């Protein structure tokens, strides 16, 4: 975890490569990318429950999803709420804590054959259109954290987001990178790897449109300004702004150039 080194785990599951694999039939591709189940029964259960309830509006829809989606997910805590048209992929690798709220049109994509998938703690809010996606690995979110709308959190290794982390809208957190050393083939055809994952400490506030790059650790109770690009580790209680991001203040002492908190 952190910037200690590159991931040496199994090859990640890529959507594009799986769809183009001519050795796989349509059902096999669907199982690999969507349901993750080992048998036809898992596909039937997934199709039945999502087909019946994913679109259903109002209180009836919320109630049905709370009741029946626990048969898809690895774990679904008490009073968890899932909005309309939420996309679940490999739901057996996704755990939701108690009182979690997943708003409409979010995506929880936990595909992959290694790691722990997606684990969301208690009292977490996931905003409309926010995407959690992986080709393998782990995304873990601590209790009481909140994500605004249209964020993107993606991993091939490990992303660990602490407790009470506040993430504004349109934030990009990605623990993966393409290799690019070879010049005889396009970058898209070169391997994808993790440079050690991402860790975000408890109580951190990340402003809108910020980008957190692979291999970064952000210390607890830091503030990342809106539109900031974080490419290296951040000490605890730091205020970070700019492209690339730089520490402009220690919240405990007030030292540094001085900076205002980010606007969401």
N, C-alpha and C positions, 0 to 999 in steps of 0.2 A: 504494500500500500504506500501511497505517496510517490515521491520522485526517486525511489530507490533503484528502479530499473525497469526494463521492458517486461511485459507479460510474456511468459513462456507457455501459456496454456494451450489447449487444443485449438484447432482452426475454427474461427467463428462461423456461424451459419449465416450466409448471405442470401437475402431475398432474391436478388437478381440472378445469382449463380444457380440457385435452386430452381427457379422458374425456367431457366434455359437448359437444365439438365435433361437431355433426351432419354436418359436411362430410367427416369422416374415417370410413372403415369400420373394422371391428374389427381387421383385420390391420394397417392403417396406424397405429391407435392403439397396438397392441402393439409395433410396431417403434419408434415414437416414444418410448414410455415405458420399454420393457424392453430390447430387443435393440440398438437403435441402428444396426442394419445397413441397408444400402441395397438389399438384395435378399432374395429368399425363401431363398436358401442360408444366409444368416446366421441367420435364424429357425430353420431346420431344424437347423443345427449347435447353436444354443443349446438348443433343446428336447431334442435327443438327449442332449447331454452332461450338462445339469443334471437331466434326467429320469432318466437312468441312475445318476448318481453323487452327486447332492447329498444324498440321504438315507442313503447306504450307511454302515453303522456300522463301527467297528473299524479295524484296520490296513489291511484291503483298501480301505475307503473313502478313508482318507487317501492311500494309494498311488495309487488311480485318479484322485482329484482333482488330486494333484500332477502326475500324468502328462498328463491330458487337459485340465485347465482352462487350460493354457498356450495352447491353441488358441482360447480365448475372450478371454483377457486381452491387453492391449497388451504387457505384459511380466510374466514370472513368474520370479523369481530362483531360484538353486539352493537346494534343501532348504526351500523355502517350504511351509507346512502350512495347509490350509484345512479347518475342521471341518465337521460335519454341518449341513445346512439353512442354509448361508450364502447370502444373496440377492445376486445380481450383476445390476446394471442398467447398460446400456451398458458392458459389460466391456471393449470395445475402447478405452475412455478411462481404464482403470485399470492401474496398474503396481505390482507388488509386488517389493520387493528380495529379496535372499537371506536365508534363515532367518527370514522373517516368519512369525508365527503368527496366524491368524485363527480365533478360537474359534467354537463352535457358535452358530447363530442370529444372527450378525452380519449387517449390511447394508452393501454397498459400492455406492452408487447414484451413478454419475458422469454422469447424463444432462445434456444441454445441448449447444448448438451453438457454444460459445465457451469459451475458457480451455483449460487443460491437463488437466482432469479430476482424478482422484485419483492421487497419486504417493506411495507409501509406501517409505521407505528401508530399508536393511538392518537386521536384528535388531530389528524392531518387533513388539510384542505388542498385539493388539487383542482385548479381552475379550468374553466371552459377551454377546450381545444389543446390542453397541455399534453405532451407526448413523452412517455417513458418507453424507451426502446433499447433493445440489445440484440446482439448476435451470440450471446453467451456471457457469463459473468454474473455480477451481483450489483444491484442498486438497492441500498438500504437507507431509509429515511427515518429519523428519530421522531419521538413523540412531539406533538404540538407544532410542527412545521407547516408552512403555508406557501403554496405556489400560485402565482397569478395566472392569467390566461395566456395561452399560446407559448408556453415555455417548451424547450426541447432538452431532455435529459437522456443521453445515450451512452452506452458502455459496451466494451468488449472485455473489460477487466473488472475493476471494482470502483464504484462510486459510493462514498459514505457521507451522508448528509446528517448533521447532528440534530439535537433537539432545539425546538423553538427558533428554527432558521426561517427567515422571511425572504421570500424570493418574489420580486416584482414581475410584471408581465414581460414576455418576449425575451426571457433570459435563456442563454445557450450554454449548456454544461455537457461537454463531450469528452469521454475518456477513451479516445481512439484516434489513430492517425494512419493515413496511407504512407507506405514507404515510397520513396521517389528517387532512389539512387540510380536506377537503370534509366538510360536514355533511349534504348532501342524499343521500348514498349511504352504505351500510355500509362499515366499514373493510375488510372482506373483498373488496370490489369495487374497492378503490383499489390503485394500483401498488405493487409490491414493489421495493426497491432496496437496494444496499449503500452504507453510509456510509464506505467506505474499507477494509473488510476487517479482519482480525485478525492480529496477529503475536505469537507467544509465543517468547521467547528461550531459548537453550540452557540446559539444567540446571534449568529451572523445575519446581516441585512445586505441583500444584493439588489441593486437598483435596476430599473428597466433597461433592457437591451444590452446588459452586460454579457460578456463571454468569458467562461472559465475553461481554460485549455487543459489538456491531459498532462498528468505528472505534477499537478499543483496541490499544495496543502494550504488551506486558509485557516489561520488561527481563530480561536473562539472570540465571539463578540466583536468581530471586525465589521466594517462598513465598506462595501464595494460600490462606488459611484455609478450612476447611470451611464451607459455607453462605454464602460471601462472594459479593457481587454487584459485579463489576468493570465500571465505567462510564466510566473515564478511564484515561489512560496511567499505567503503573507504572514507576518508575525501576529500574535494575538492582539486584539484591541486596536488594530490599525484602521486608518481611513485611507482608502486607495482610490485614485482617480487617474484617468488618462489612457492613452493608447501609445505604447503599452502602459499598463498600470504602474503607478509608483506610489509608495507610501508617503503621504503628506502630513500625517498627524498620528500621534499615539493618543488614543482616547483617554487614557489614565492620567496623562501629564499635560496634554494640550500642546506638546512640543511639535515642531515641524513648521511647514509653511502656513498651515491653517487651511481648512476646507469645510465647506458646508456638507451636511448629509445629503445623500442622493434624493432626487425627486422621483417618485414612482410614476 
